Amino acid sequence: MEFIEKELNMVGDVSRFAAASTEELRRRSLGHELKGLLLNYLLPSRQEQEVLEAKKKMEVVDQN
């Protein structure tokens, strides 16, 4: 719940969405889906980068 409040700015009463139109809710949903898609792409890329960096550090340690 903390993630939702912090990252999606949904602090407090979520009843404000009850007054939103269907179009507005669709637009917001699509925006969050696109953010999720981007994060799902970036996460494994970042993890792979961290693994490569760790391997390089291990090679340096092994050489010394």
C-alpha positions in Angstrom: 0.0 0.0 0.0 2.9 2.3 0.7 4.2 1.9 -2.9 0.8 2.8 -4.2 0.6 5.9 -2.0 4.1 7.0 -2.8 4.5 6.1 -6.5 1.0 6.6 -7.8 0.1 9.6 -5.7 -3.0 7.9 -4.3 -2.7 9.3 -0.8 -5.9 9.5 1.2 -9.4 8.8 0.1 -9.6 7.1 -3.3 -13.2 8.0 -3.7 -12.1 10.9 -5.9 -12.0 8.3 -8.7 -15.7 7.6 -8.3 -16.4 11.0 -9.9 -14.0 10.4 -12.8 -15.4 9.6 -16.2 -14.8 6.2 -17.8 -12.6 7.9 -20.4 -10.5 9.5 -17.6 -10.2 6.1 -15.8 -9.1 4.4 -19.1 -6.5 7.1 -19.8 -5.1 6.8 -16.3 -5.1 3.0 -16.6 -3.3 3.1 -19.9 -0.7 5.5 -18.4 0.0 3.2 -15.5 0.2 0.2 -17.9 2.7 2.0 -20.0 4.8 2.8 -16.9 4.6 -0.8 -15.8 5.7 -2.0 -19.2 8.7 0.4 -19.1 9.6 -0.7 -15.6 9.3 -4.4 -16.6 11.8 -3.7 -19.5 14.2 -1.7 -17.4 14.4 -4.0 -14.4 16.0 -7.1 -16.1 18.3 -4.8 -18.1 19.5 -3.2 -14.9 19.9 -6.6 -13.3 21.9 -7.9 -16.2 24.1 -4.8 -16.0 24.7 -5.3 -12.3 25.7 -9.0 -12.9 28.2 -7.9 -15.6 29.7 -5.3 -13.2 30.0 -7.9 -10.4 31.7 -10.3 -12.8 34.2 -7.7 -13.9 35.0 -6.9 -10.2 35.5 -10.6 -9.5 37.9 -10.9 -12.5 39.9 -8.0 -11.1 40.1 -9.7 -7.7 41.0 -13.0 -9.2 43.9 -11.4 -11.2 45.4 -9.8 -8.1 
